[in-house]
């Protein structure tokens, strides 16, 4: 049976655009957020305000996009909430740990609720346009029910298996690689600048030859120009994702030696007051190490 009513929990920069995409697709959307401003904005666009997480779980399906493990566990991983839910499907689109994905899958199963992990690739403008790449995993019947919702929010859904943790592992791996790319560009640009080469010239050449594509062109320009605001993805979230990769690696006995370097670089950036900047601001750490001007 197709879903017609959707509860949406978590209306940050990403969640707002995703909920709006569901509205455009014709779903009846009940929204809840810890701060009321985004709720009011979406109500103006046709959404209904839910009375807390329980109000969202009174819909046929729930989509959530919370910041981290702690927020998800505190607000949604509640046996009483799940026991009283009408929803038969919960699609968690946040980047959370592998361990939390396993706990969430088990607890939802106890209450007869399908649980799908569907973290995303894309920044807020991409979410607002409904053009996200979505990394999904879950039981086949839950994924089938979720597919129309995912299609409304993204341009492609990539499937990674029948266990939600598989999608979260894929997303953690992708974000780890992004962090590695930013750090490598920062070090290369510092090397170039210290030897009289303009970083912008280096990045222009690299993205036209060896490293075309959105990661190196987008983040490369930010690094070369030292343009870290406004933040599309704040630096503390980058540290969170590096920590998720290190934790997942330790649990599976997979060494990630560069991960420790990244973690220290992000901590250095936070210690220097860059917490409100884009995670590309970790490049400032490479500049400081090289003795280049701030």
GIVENUR-V85407 format. One line per field, one symbol per residue. ss: DSSP state (@ for helix, = for strand, . for the rest). psi: psi as a letter, one per 40 degrees, with the letter a starting at -180 (. if undefined). burial: I if it has 24 or more other C-alpha atoms within 12 Angstrom, else O. A space follows every 50 residues. Layout:
# GIVENUR-V85407
ss: ???
psi: ???
burial: ???
This chain:
# GIVENUR-V85407
ss: ....=====...@@@@@@@@@@@@...=====...@@@@@@@@....==. .@@@@@....====....@@@@@@@...@@@@@.....====.....@@@ @@@@@@@@@@...========..@@@@@...======..@@@@@@@@@@@ @@@======....@@@@@@@@@@@@@@@@@@@@@@@@@@@@@@@....@@ @@@@@@@@.....@@@@@@@@@@@@........=@@@@@@@@@@@@@@@@ @.....@@@@@@@@@@@@@@@......=@@@@@@@@@@@.....
psi: hihdhhhhhgfaddddddddddddeeihhhiiidieddddddddeeiihi giddddeeidihhigidaddddddddghdddddeidiehhhheihiiddd ddddddddddefhhhhhfiihiidddddeffihhhiiiiddddddddddd ddeidihhheaehddddddddddddddddddddddddddddddefehhdd ddddddeecdgiidddddddddddefgeiihdhidddddddddddddddd defhhgdddddddddddddddefedeiieeeedddddddefii.
burial: OOIOIIIIIIIIIIIIIIIIIIIOIOIIIIIIIIOOOIIOOIOOIOIIII OIIIIIIIIIIIIIIIIIIOOIIOIIIOOOIIOOIIIIIIIIIIIIIIII IIIIIIIIIOIOIIIIIIIIIIIIOIIIIIIIIIIIIIIOOIIIIIIIII IIIIIOIIIIOIIIIIIIIIIIIIIIIIIIIIIIIIIIIIIOIOOOOOII OIIIOOOOOOOOOOIIIIIIIIIIIIOIOOIIIIIIIIIIIIIIIIIIIO OOOOOIOOIIIIIOIIIIIIOOOIIIIIIIIIIIIIIOOOOOOO
